[in-house]
Amino acid sequence: MDVNGNESRLDLIEPAVSDLTVREVVDDCNPDCMIVVYALDDKESFDCAVSSLDWLAKNSFTSCKPVILVGNKSDLARSRVVESSEGCELAMRHSVKFTETSPGCGHHIDELLVGIVMQLRLYENGQPRTCHKSIKETMKGILSLVTGKDDEKKKLCRNLNV
């Protein structure tokens, strides 16, 4: 795909066996980026996404490589059981990116693919997330919660280009 005049190739790997653990996927594939997908109409898949992100964070994957949380099937508004705000809050809790897509109607698929490329480029260009937050960054995070700057964090969480 061509992003900003530079061509990139993405190799997307989906585990062939559904009962693989996140650890097995990370160990076997050593991905440069992880996309954690859940279905908006399936609470169990969201719970699995929570567990996956917890494991990735606990094992320092989310702090050193790009991770994007994707709520899938956004076209199924009537059968939605996981609200967009829940996905966004989960992503913010783990400092990862978040979007919702619907492959059935092509909603945000291009944005997701471009976002993956942009996140990888940011990482490759020496702008990965730092593995350790400074005291200043931690205090800013606490103050933003108190002062209501959470909306800014939500916007950044949903912007796959930064």
VMD Tcl script that builds the backbone (N, CA, C; Angstrom):
set m [mol new atoms 486]
animate dup $m
set s [atomselect $m all]
$s set {name element resname resid chain x y z} {
  {N N MET 1 A 0.835 -1.183 0.000}
  {CA C MET 1 A 0.000 0.000 0.000}
  {C C MET 1 A 0.875 1.239 0.000}
  {N N ASP 2 A 0.348 2.314 -0.586}
  {CA C ASP 2 A 1.057 3.571 -0.679}
  {C C ASP 2 A 0.523 4.515 0.389}
  {N N VAL 3 A 1.415 4.940 1.284}
  {CA C VAL 3 A 1.046 5.880 2.348}
  {C C VAL 3 A 1.999 7.057 2.286}
  {N N ASN 4 A 1.451 8.236 2.011}
  {CA C ASN 4 A 2.235 9.474 1.911}
  {C C ASN 4 A 3.371 9.359 0.891}
  {N N GLY 5 A 3.097 8.695 -0.221}
  {CA C GLY 5 A 4.076 8.580 -1.284}
  {C C GLY 5 A 5.124 7.500 -1.090}
  {N N ASN 6 A 5.070 6.804 0.012}
  {CA C ASN 6 A 6.014 5.712 0.270}
  {C C ASN 6 A 5.252 4.391 0.292}
  {N N GLU 7 A 5.757 3.442 -0.471}
  {CA C GLU 7 A 5.088 2.153 -0.541}
  {C C GLU 7 A 5.523 1.266 0.623}
  {N N SER 8 A 4.559 0.580 1.197}
  {CA C SER 8 A 4.821 -0.340 2.304}
  {C C SER 8 A 4.114 -1.652 2.025}
  {N N ARG 9 A 4.676 -2.700 2.560}
  {CA C ARG 9 A 4.052 -4.015 2.437}
  {C C ARG 9 A 3.728 -4.504 3.843}
  {N N LEU 10 A 2.486 -4.912 4.029}
  {CA C LEU 10 A 2.064 -5.463 5.308}
  {C C LEU 10 A 1.866 -6.962 5.157}
  {N N ASP 11 A 2.425 -7.710 6.067}
  {CA C ASP 11 A 2.143 -9.134 6.155}
  {C C ASP 11 A 1.292 -9.320 7.400}
  {N N LEU 12 A 0.031 -9.628 7.195}
  {CA C LEU 12 A -0.884 -9.817 8.306}
  {C C LEU 12 A -0.949 -11.301 8.647}
  {N N ILE 13 A -0.749 -11.601 9.902}
  {CA C ILE 13 A -0.763 -12.987 10.346}
  {C C ILE 13 A -1.917 -13.159 11.327}
  {N N GLU 14 A -2.804 -14.051 10.996}
  {CA C GLU 14 A -3.896 -14.395 11.904}
  {C C GLU 14 A -3.640 -15.819 12.364}
  {N N PRO 15 A -3.603 -16.030 13.668}
  {CA C PRO 15 A -3.340 -17.391 14.149}
  {C C PRO 15 A -4.334 -18.384 13.548}
  {N N ALA 16 A -3.798 -19.496 13.029}
  {CA C ALA 16 A -4.637 -20.510 12.383}
  {C C ALA 16 A -5.486 -21.272 13.392}
  {N N VAL 17 A -5.030 -21.329 14.610}
  {CA C VAL 17 A -5.748 -22.053 15.656}
  {C C VAL 17 A -6.291 -21.039 16.646}
  {N N SER 18 A -7.571 -21.102 16.896}
  {CA C SER 18 A -8.201 -20.079 17.745}
  {C C SER 18 A -7.835 -20.197 19.218}
  {N N ASP 19 A -7.321 -21.342 19.650}
  {CA C ASP 19 A -7.010 -21.479 21.069}
  {C C ASP 19 A -5.543 -21.191 21.402}
  {N N LEU 20 A -4.826 -20.551 20.465}
  {CA C LEU 20 A -3.462 -20.124 20.762}
  {C C LEU 20 A -3.498 -19.010 21.796}
  {N N THR 21 A -2.536 -18.999 22.680}
  {CA C THR 21 A -2.450 -17.919 23.652}
  {C C THR 21 A -1.709 -16.741 23.032}
  {N N VAL 22 A -1.858 -15.588 23.633}
  {CA C VAL 22 A -1.142 -14.399 23.164}
  {C C VAL 22 A 0.356 -14.660 23.230}
  {N N ARG 23 A 0.770 -15.317 24.289}
  {CA C ARG 23 A 2.201 -15.631 24.440}
  {C C ARG 23 A 2.699 -16.470 23.270}
  {N N GLU 24 A 1.931 -17.470 22.864}
  {CA C GLU 24 A 2.341 -18.323 21.747}
  {C C GLU 24 A 2.433 -17.524 20.447}
  {N N VAL 25 A 1.488 -16.620 20.233}
  {CA C VAL 25 A 1.519 -15.793 19.024}
  {C C VAL 25 A 2.751 -14.896 19.036}
  {N N VAL 26 A 3.025 -14.246 20.163}
  {CA C VAL 26 A 4.187 -13.359 20.279}
  {C C VAL 26 A 5.476 -14.152 20.126}
  {N N ASP 27 A 5.562 -15.311 20.792}
  {CA C ASP 27 A 6.774 -16.126 20.714}
  {C C ASP 27 A 6.995 -16.697 19.313}
  {N N ASP 28 A 5.931 -17.171 18.677}
  {CA C ASP 28 A 6.059 -17.812 17.367}
  {C C ASP 28 A 6.281 -16.806 16.238}
  {N N CYS 29 A 5.605 -15.659 16.293}
  {CA C CYS 29 A 5.624 -14.712 15.173}
  {C C CYS 29 A 6.490 -13.485 15.398}
  {N N ASN 30 A 6.737 -13.125 16.651}
  {CA C ASN 30 A 7.468 -11.904 16.993}
  {C C ASN 30 A 6.999 -10.721 16.140}
  {N N PRO 31 A 5.720 -10.362 16.245}
  {CA C PRO 31 A 5.173 -9.306 15.383}
  {C C PRO 31 A 5.758 -7.933 15.695}
  {N N ASP 32 A 5.826 -7.095 14.655}
  {CA C ASP 32 A 6.270 -5.712 14.827}
  {C C ASP 32 A 5.149 -4.848 15.375}
  {N N CYS 33 A 3.924 -5.313 15.214}
  {CA C CYS 33 A 2.738 -4.589 15.648}
  {C C CYS 33 A 1.677 -5.636 15.984}
  {N N MET 34 A 0.861 -5.356 16.974}
  {CA C MET 34 A -0.188 -6.298 17.356}
  {C C MET 34 A -1.535 -5.606 17.199}
  {N N ILE 35 A -2.454 -6.273 16.516}
  {CA C ILE 35 A -3.814 -5.790 16.374}
  {C C ILE 35 A -4.696 -6.725 17.186}
  {N N VAL 36 A -5.328 -6.207 18.215}
  {CA C VAL 36 A -6.210 -7.005 19.064}
  {C C VAL 36 A -7.645 -6.669 18.659}
  {N N VAL 37 A -8.365 -7.678 18.168}
  {CA C VAL 37 A -9.700 -7.470 17.610}
  {C C VAL 37 A -10.743 -8.163 18.479}
  {N N TYR 38 A -11.850 -7.466 18.695}
  {CA C TYR 38 A -12.999 -8.073 19.374}
  {C C TYR 38 A -14.247 -7.701 18.597}
  {N N ALA 39 A -15.297 -8.485 18.770}
  {CA C ALA 39 A -16.573 -8.212 18.103}
  {C C ALA 39 A -17.453 -7.375 19.022}
  {N N LEU 40 A -18.027 -6.312 18.481}
  {CA C LEU 40 A -18.867 -5.415 19.279}
  {C C LEU 40 A -20.153 -6.094 19.759}
  {N N ASP 41 A -20.499 -7.203 19.136}
  {CA C ASP 41 A -21.720 -7.911 19.522}
  {C C ASP 41 A -21.424 -9.162 20.346}
  {N N ASP 42 A -20.214 -9.234 20.931}
  {CA C ASP 42 A -19.806 -10.428 21.666}
  {C C ASP 42 A -18.980 -10.028 22.892}
  {N N LYS 43 A -19.596 -10.024 24.044}
  {CA C LYS 43 A -18.930 -9.626 25.285}
  {C C LYS 43 A -17.742 -10.545 25.605}
  {N N GLU 44 A -17.885 -11.819 25.276}
  {CA C GLU 44 A -16.801 -12.770 25.537}
  {C C GLU 44 A -15.546 -12.418 24.738}
  {N N SER 45 A -15.716 -11.975 23.499}
  {CA C SER 45 A -14.543 -11.597 22.699}
  {C C SER 45 A -13.892 -10.334 23.272}
  {N N PHE 46 A -14.708 -9.431 23.832}
  {CA C PHE 46 A -14.152 -8.239 24.475}
  {C C PHE 46 A -13.353 -8.643 25.715}
  {N N ASP 47 A -13.888 -9.575 26.494}
  {CA C ASP 47 A -13.167 -10.062 27.671}
  {C C ASP 47 A -11.836 -10.690 27.275}
  {N N CYS 48 A -11.818 -11.376 26.148}
  {CA C CYS 48 A -10.581 -11.962 25.625}
  {C C CYS 48 A -9.599 -10.858 25.225}
  {N N ALA 49 A -10.115 -9.783 24.637}
  {CA C ALA 49 A -9.264 -8.640 24.276}
  {C C ALA 49 A -8.666 -8.004 25.531}
  {N N VAL 50 A -9.470 -7.897 26.584}
  {CA C VAL 50 A -8.981 -7.355 27.860}
  {C C VAL 50 A -7.824 -8.211 28.367}
  {N N SER 51 A -8.016 -9.533 28.374}
  {CA C SER 51 A -6.966 -10.453 28.840}
  {C C SER 51 A -5.723 -10.347 27.975}
  {N N SER 52 A -5.917 -10.242 26.672}
  {CA C SER 52 A -4.778 -10.139 25.752}
  {C C SER 52 A -3.980 -8.872 26.019}
  {N N LEU 53 A -4.675 -7.731 26.159}
  {CA C LEU 53 A -3.978 -6.473 26.420}
  {C C LEU 53 A -3.303 -6.490 27.785}
  {N N ASP 54 A -3.951 -7.100 28.768}
  {CA C ASP 54 A -3.331 -7.232 30.094}
  {C C ASP 54 A -2.012 -7.993 29.988}
  {N N TRP 55 A -2.018 -9.110 29.230}
  {CA C TRP 55 A -0.804 -9.914 29.078}
  {C C TRP 55 A 0.266 -9.120 28.336}
  {N N LEU 56 A -0.129 -8.460 27.243}
  {CA C LEU 56 A 0.833 -7.674 26.461}
  {C C LEU 56 A 1.458 -6.566 27.308}
  {N N ALA 57 A 0.645 -5.908 28.130}
  {CA C ALA 57 A 1.164 -4.837 28.998}
  {C C ALA 57 A 2.083 -5.404 30.069}
  {N N LYS 58 A 1.668 -6.494 30.680}
  {CA C LYS 58 A 2.455 -7.129 31.746}
  {C C LYS 58 A 3.822 -7.570 31.233}
  {N N ASN 59 A 3.882 -7.937 29.959}
  {CA C ASN 59 A 5.130 -8.414 29.366}
  {C C ASN 59 A 5.822 -7.357 28.509}
  {N N SER 60 A 5.504 -6.091 28.753}
  {CA C SER 60 A 6.155 -4.921 28.149}
  {C C SER 60 A 6.012 -4.807 26.637}
  {N N PHE 61 A 5.080 -5.532 26.028}
  {CA C PHE 61 A 4.893 -5.431 24.585}
  {C C PHE 61 A 4.243 -4.095 24.235}
  {N N THR 62 A 3.234 -3.674 25.010}
  {CA C THR 62 A 2.505 -2.442 24.684}
  {C C THR 62 A 3.348 -1.192 24.867}
  {N N SER 63 A 4.374 -1.259 25.658}
  {CA C SER 63 A 5.193 -0.063 25.876}
  {C C SER 63 A 6.307 0.080 24.850}
  {N N CYS 64 A 6.590 -0.971 24.090}
  {CA C CYS 64 A 7.730 -0.921 23.176}
  {C C CYS 64 A 7.383 -1.196 21.717}
  {N N LYS 65 A 6.161 -1.611 21.434}
  {CA C LYS 65 A 5.738 -1.865 20.051}
  {C C LYS 65 A 4.317 -1.346 19.872}
  {N N PRO 66 A 3.964 -0.982 18.647}
  {CA C PRO 66 A 2.610 -0.479 18.408}
  {C C PRO 66 A 1.550 -1.568 18.639}
  {N N VAL 67 A 0.479 -1.166 19.297}
  {CA C VAL 67 A -0.660 -2.049 19.522}
  {C C VAL 67 A -1.918 -1.251 19.207}
  {N N ILE 68 A -2.823 -1.864 18.450}
  {CA C ILE 68 A -4.094 -1.218 18.114}
  {C C ILE 68 A -5.228 -2.135 18.529}
  {N N LEU 69 A -6.157 -1.593 19.286}
  {CA C LEU 69 A -7.364 -2.313 19.686}
  {C C LEU 69 A -8.450 -1.983 18.675}
  {N N VAL 70 A -9.078 -3.023 18.115}
  {CA C VAL 70 A -10.083 -2.828 17.075}
  {C C VAL 70 A -11.405 -3.471 17.493}
  {N N GLY 71 A -12.444 -2.639 17.564}
  {CA C GLY 71 A -13.801 -3.140 17.750}
  {C C GLY 71 A -14.379 -3.421 16.374}
  {N N ASN 72 A -14.712 -4.657 16.118}
  {CA C ASN 72 A -15.172 -5.068 14.797}
  {C C ASN 72 A -16.697 -5.181 14.757}
  {N N LYS 73 A -17.261 -5.083 13.580}
  {CA C LYS 73 A -18.699 -5.192 13.322}
  {C C LYS 73 A -19.453 -3.938 13.766}
  {N N SER 74 A -18.880 -2.778 13.529}
  {CA C SER 74 A -19.519 -1.534 13.971}
  {C C SER 74 A -20.839 -1.274 13.245}
  {N N ASP 75 A -21.118 -2.012 12.187}
  {CA C ASP 75 A -22.382 -1.848 11.471}
  {C C ASP 75 A -23.549 -2.532 12.191}
  {N N LEU 76 A -23.267 -3.352 13.175}
  {CA C LEU 76 A -24.321 -4.077 13.885}
  {C C LEU 76 A -24.780 -3.306 15.127}
  {N N ALA 77 A -25.283 -2.114 14.903}
  {CA C ALA 77 A -25.657 -1.220 16.012}
  {C C ALA 77 A -26.721 -1.835 16.916}
  {N N ARG 78 A -27.682 -2.526 16.352}
  {CA C ARG 78 A -28.774 -3.082 17.160}
  {C C ARG 78 A -28.336 -4.227 18.064}
  {N N SER 79 A -27.309 -4.946 17.665}
  {CA C SER 79 A -26.873 -6.081 18.483}
  {C C SER 79 A -25.592 -5.781 19.266}
  {N N ARG 80 A -25.207 -4.513 19.316}
  {CA C ARG 80 A -24.007 -4.097 20.040}
  {C C ARG 80 A -24.174 -4.376 21.534}
  {N N VAL 81 A -23.159 -5.023 22.129}
  {CA C VAL 81 A -23.153 -5.241 23.578}
  {C C VAL 81 A -21.933 -4.582 24.234}
  {N N VAL 82 A -20.960 -4.186 23.410}
  {CA C VAL 82 A -19.780 -3.488 23.916}
  {C C VAL 82 A -19.811 -2.074 23.347}
  {N N GLU 83 A -19.970 -1.099 24.221}
  {CA C GLU 83 A -20.042 0.295 23.791}
  {C C GLU 83 A -18.671 0.799 23.352}
  {N N SER 84 A -18.681 1.751 22.447}
  {CA C SER 84 A -17.457 2.350 21.945}
  {C C SER 84 A -16.624 2.921 23.093}
  {N N SER 85 A -17.289 3.500 24.071}
  {CA C SER 85 A -16.578 4.094 25.204}
  {C C SER 85 A -15.802 3.038 26.001}
  {N N GLU 86 A -16.320 1.807 26.068}
  {CA C GLU 86 A -15.617 0.732 26.780}
  {C C GLU 86 A -14.313 0.386 26.066}
  {N N GLY 87 A -14.374 0.300 24.736}
  {CA C GLY 87 A -13.168 0.009 23.966}
  {C C GLY 87 A -12.151 1.115 24.103}
  {N N CYS 88 A -12.618 2.355 24.023}
  {CA C CYS 88 A -11.725 3.504 24.133}
  {C C CYS 88 A -11.073 3.558 25.522}
  {N N GLU 89 A -11.842 3.305 26.558}
  {CA C GLU 89 A -11.299 3.311 27.922}
  {C C GLU 89 A -10.259 2.210 28.111}
  {N N LEU 90 A -10.543 1.040 27.538}
  {CA C LEU 90 A -9.573 -0.060 27.617}
  {C C LEU 90 A -8.282 0.331 26.909}
  {N N ALA 91 A -8.392 0.914 25.734}
  {CA C ALA 91 A -7.209 1.341 24.990}
  {C C ALA 91 A -6.431 2.403 25.764}
  {N N MET 92 A -7.125 3.362 26.338}
  {CA C MET 92 A -6.449 4.413 27.104}
  {C C MET 92 A -5.749 3.822 28.329}
  {N N ARG 93 A -6.393 2.847 28.970}
  {CA C ARG 93 A -5.796 2.222 30.160}
  {C C ARG 93 A -4.457 1.577 29.815}
  {N N HIS 94 A -4.335 1.060 28.594}
  {CA C HIS 94 A -3.103 0.381 28.196}
  {C C HIS 94 A -2.225 1.236 27.276}
  {N N SER 95 A -2.610 2.494 27.056}
  {CA C SER 95 A -1.864 3.424 26.188}
  {C C SER 95 A -1.659 2.847 24.793}
  {N N VAL 96 A -2.746 2.301 24.229}
  {CA C VAL 96 A -2.703 1.784 22.861}
  {C C VAL 96 A -3.713 2.557 22.022}
  {N N LYS 97 A -3.653 2.370 20.722}
  {CA C LYS 97 A -4.585 3.036 19.811}
  {C C LYS 97 A -5.890 2.257 19.739}
  {N N PHE 98 A -6.963 2.948 19.290}
  {CA C PHE 98 A -8.286 2.323 19.238}
  {C C PHE 98 A -9.062 2.807 18.025}
  {N N THR 99 A -9.775 1.888 17.406}
  {CA C THR 99 A -10.697 2.232 16.335}
  {C C THR 99 A -11.789 1.179 16.266}
  {N N GLU 100 A -12.841 1.510 15.542}
  {CA C GLU 100 A -13.903 0.538 15.268}
  {C C GLU 100 A -14.029 0.402 13.758}
  {N N THR 101 A -14.264 -0.815 13.309}
  {CA C THR 101 A -14.341 -1.088 11.881}
  {C C THR 101 A -15.557 -1.955 11.559}
  {N N SER 102 A -15.825 -2.032 10.273}
  {CA C SER 102 A -16.826 -2.958 9.761}
  {C C SER 102 A -16.398 -3.407 8.372}
  {N N PRO 103 A -15.741 -4.539 8.282}
  {CA C PRO 103 A -15.317 -5.021 6.969}
  {C C PRO 103 A -16.497 -5.261 6.026}
  {N N GLY 104 A -17.640 -5.620 6.582}
  {CA C GLY 104 A -18.818 -5.885 5.761}
  {C C GLY 104 A -19.228 -4.699 4.912}
  {N N CYS 105 A -19.099 -3.487 5.454}
  {CA C CYS 105 A -19.463 -2.298 4.678}
  {C C CYS 105 A -18.255 -1.392 4.414}
  {N N GLY 106 A -17.049 -1.889 4.701}
  {CA C GLY 106 A -15.830 -1.137 4.401}
  {C C GLY 106 A -15.581 0.050 5.304}
  {N N HIS 107 A -16.206 0.091 6.461}
  {CA C HIS 107 A -16.085 1.211 7.385}
  {C C HIS 107 A -14.744 1.175 8.124}
  {N N HIS 108 A -13.919 2.198 7.899}
  {CA C HIS 108 A -12.634 2.422 8.573}
  {C C HIS 108 A -11.577 1.361 8.293}
  {N N ILE 109 A -11.751 0.550 7.266}
  {CA C ILE 109 A -10.739 -0.457 6.942}
  {C C ILE 109 A -9.482 0.211 6.394}
  {N N ASP 110 A -9.642 1.135 5.452}
  {CA C ASP 110 A -8.481 1.847 4.911}
  {C C ASP 110 A -7.761 2.627 6.008}
  {N N GLU 111 A -8.523 3.273 6.881}
  {CA C GLU 111 A -7.929 4.038 7.978}
  {C C GLU 111 A -7.117 3.129 8.895}
  {N N LEU 112 A -7.628 1.922 9.145}
  {CA C LEU 112 A -6.899 0.976 9.993}
  {C C LEU 112 A -5.593 0.559 9.329}
  {N N LEU 113 A -5.646 0.210 8.054}
  {CA C LEU 113 A -4.435 -0.223 7.356}
  {C C LEU 113 A -3.395 0.893 7.292}
  {N N VAL 114 A -3.834 2.102 6.974}
  {CA C VAL 114 A -2.915 3.243 6.959}
  {C C VAL 114 A -2.392 3.498 8.373}
  {N N GLY 115 A -3.252 3.379 9.367}
  {CA C GLY 115 A -2.844 3.568 10.763}
  {C C GLY 115 A -1.782 2.570 11.194}
  {N N ILE 116 A -1.911 1.325 10.745}
  {CA C ILE 116 A -0.893 0.319 11.068}
  {C C ILE 116 A 0.452 0.749 10.486}
  {N N VAL 117 A 0.440 1.161 9.234}
  {CA C VAL 117 A 1.683 1.602 8.582}
  {C C VAL 117 A 2.257 2.809 9.315}
  {N N MET 118 A 1.418 3.776 9.663}
  {CA C MET 118 A 1.901 4.979 10.342}
  {C C MET 118 A 2.494 4.640 11.716}
  {N N GLN 119 A 1.826 3.765 12.451}
  {CA C GLN 119 A 2.352 3.372 13.759}
  {C C GLN 119 A 3.701 2.669 13.616}
  {N N LEU 120 A 3.825 1.793 12.624}
  {CA C LEU 120 A 5.099 1.107 12.393}
  {C C LEU 120 A 6.195 2.092 12.004}
  {N N ARG 121 A 5.852 3.055 11.161}
  {CA C ARG 121 A 6.851 4.060 10.749}
  {C C ARG 121 A 7.306 4.904 11.928}
  {N N LEU 122 A 6.375 5.293 12.781}
  {CA C LEU 122 A 6.747 6.065 13.966}
  {C C LEU 122 A 7.724 5.275 14.827}
  {N N TYR 123 A 7.450 4.000 14.989}
  {CA C TYR 123 A 8.323 3.143 15.788}
  {C C TYR 123 A 9.695 3.006 15.131}
  {N N GLU 124 A 9.703 2.768 13.798}
  {CA C GLU 124 A 10.962 2.599 13.077}
  {C C GLU 124 A 11.795 3.875 13.059}
  {N N ASN 125 A 11.134 5.033 13.100}
  {CA C ASN 125 A 11.840 6.313 13.055}
  {C C ASN 125 A 12.303 6.781 14.430}
  {N N GLY 126 A 12.331 5.878 15.371}
  {CA C GLY 126 A 12.857 6.216 16.688}
  {C C GLY 126 A 11.875 6.928 17.583}
  {N N GLN 127 A 10.587 6.785 17.307}
  {CA C GLN 127 A 9.597 7.421 18.164}
  {C C GLN 127 A 8.692 6.388 18.823}
  {N N PRO 128 A 9.268 5.266 19.279}
  {CA C PRO 128 A 8.398 4.302 19.945}
  {C C PRO 128 A 7.948 4.837 21.291}
  {N N ARG 129 A 6.947 4.226 21.802}
  {CA C ARG 129 A 6.530 4.593 23.152}
  {C C ARG 129 A 7.677 4.262 24.091}
  {N N THR 130 A 7.885 5.112 25.046}
  {CA C THR 130 A 8.959 4.829 25.979}
  {C C THR 130 A 8.541 3.685 26.887}
  {N N CYS 131 A 9.519 2.889 27.259}
  {CA C CYS 131 A 9.219 1.725 28.088}
  {C C CYS 131 A 8.994 2.113 29.544}
  {N N HIS 132 A 9.464 3.288 29.936}
  {CA C HIS 132 A 9.272 3.738 31.312}
  {C C HIS 132 A 8.810 5.193 31.283}
  {N N LYS 133 A 7.763 5.486 32.000}
  {CA C LYS 133 A 7.284 6.855 32.065}
  {C C LYS 133 A 8.066 7.616 33.127}
  {N N SER 134 A 8.326 8.872 32.817}
  {CA C SER 134 A 9.003 9.711 33.795}
  {C C SER 134 A 7.992 10.135 34.862}
  {N N ILE 135 A 8.505 10.652 35.951}
  {CA C ILE 135 A 7.626 11.142 37.020}
  {C C ILE 135 A 6.768 12.281 36.483}
  {N N LYS 136 A 7.362 13.134 35.637}
  {CA C LYS 136 A 6.626 14.250 35.051}
  {C C LYS 136 A 5.448 13.744 34.210}
  {N N GLU 137 A 5.681 12.718 33.366}
  {CA C GLU 137 A 4.599 12.162 32.544}
  {C C GLU 137 A 3.510 11.533 33.390}
  {N N THR 138 A 3.913 10.846 34.447}
  {CA C THR 138 A 2.946 10.232 35.352}
  {C C THR 138 A 2.086 11.290 36.012}
  {N N MET 139 A 2.713 12.380 36.490}
  {CA C MET 139 A 1.968 13.465 37.137}
  {C C MET 139 A 1.027 14.145 36.146}
  {N N LYS 140 A 1.487 14.331 34.885}
  {CA C LYS 140 A 0.624 14.927 33.857}
  {C C LYS 140 A -0.612 14.067 33.646}
  {N N GLY 141 A -0.414 12.750 33.638}
  {CA C GLY 141 A -1.533 11.835 33.459}
  {C C GLY 141 A -2.529 11.930 34.593}
  {N N ILE 142 A -2.034 12.007 35.806}
  {CA C ILE 142 A -2.916 12.128 36.970}
  {C C ILE 142 A -3.648 13.466 36.937}
  {N N LEU 143 A -2.927 14.553 36.621}
  {CA C LEU 143 A -3.558 15.876 36.555}
  {C C LEU 143 A -4.600 15.947 35.443}
  {N N SER 144 A -4.332 15.288 34.319}
  {CA C SER 144 A -5.304 15.336 33.222}
  {C C SER 144 A -6.598 14.626 33.604}
  {N N LEU 145 A -6.497 13.600 34.426}
  {CA C LEU 145 A -7.708 12.928 34.900}
  {C C LEU 145 A -8.514 13.848 35.808}
  {N N VAL 146 A -7.793 14.579 36.673}
  {CA C VAL 146 A -8.451 15.472 37.621}
  {C C VAL 146 A -9.036 16.694 36.918}
  {N N THR 147 A -8.313 17.241 35.938}
  {CA C THR 147 A -8.742 18.477 35.293}
  {C C THR 147 A -9.652 18.255 34.090}
  {N N GLY 148 A -9.924 17.005 33.766}
  {CA C GLY 148 A -10.854 16.724 32.673}
  {C C GLY 148 A -10.235 16.732 31.295}
  {N N LYS 149 A -8.930 16.569 31.193}
  {CA C LYS 149 A -8.283 16.534 29.890}
  {C C LYS 149 A -8.358 15.129 29.287}
  {N N ASP 150 A -9.294 14.356 29.783}
  {CA C ASP 150 A -9.490 12.990 29.291}
  {C C ASP 150 A -9.941 12.988 27.837}
  {N N ASP 151 A -10.680 14.027 27.426}
  {CA C ASP 151 A -11.144 14.106 26.046}
  {C C ASP 151 A -9.975 14.172 25.074}
  {N N GLU 152 A -8.927 14.902 25.462}
  {CA C GLU 152 A -7.734 14.998 24.615}
  {C C GLU 152 A -7.073 13.629 24.487}
  {N N LYS 153 A -7.020 12.885 25.571}
  {CA C LYS 153 A -6.439 11.547 25.533}
  {C C LYS 153 A -7.266 10.623 24.641}
  {N N LYS 154 A -8.590 10.781 24.673}
  {CA C LYS 154 A -9.461 9.959 23.834}
  {C C LYS 154 A -9.219 10.256 22.359}
  {N N LYS 155 A -9.050 11.535 22.029}
  {CA C LYS 155 A -8.770 11.910 20.649}
  {C C LYS 155 A -7.460 11.324 20.172}
  {N N LEU 156 A -6.430 11.402 21.012}
  {CA C LEU 156 A -5.130 10.843 20.651}
  {C C LEU 156 A -5.200 9.326 20.520}
  {N N CYS 157 A -5.963 8.712 21.399}
  {CA C CYS 157 A -6.135 7.259 21.378}
  {C C CYS 157 A -6.746 6.808 20.056}
  {N N ARG 158 A -7.664 7.598 19.525}
  {CA C ARG 158 A -8.364 7.246 18.284}
  {C C ARG 158 A -7.631 7.699 17.020}
  {N N ASN 159 A -6.567 8.491 17.168}
  {CA C ASN 159 A -5.814 8.977 16.017}
  {C C ASN 159 A -4.668 8.006 15.729}
  {N N LEU 160 A -4.812 7.200 14.696}
  {CA C LEU 160 A -3.803 6.192 14.370}
  {C C LEU 160 A -2.587 6.766 13.657}
  {N N ASN 161 A -2.610 8.069 13.374}
  {CA C ASN 161 A -1.495 8.685 12.637}
  {C C ASN 161 A -0.446 9.331 13.526}
  {N N VAL 162 A -0.680 9.351 14.828}
  {CA C VAL 162 A 0.302 9.937 15.746}
  {C C VAL 162 A 0.677 8.944 16.826}
}
mol reanalyze $m
mol bondsrecalc $m
mol representation Tube
mol addrep $m
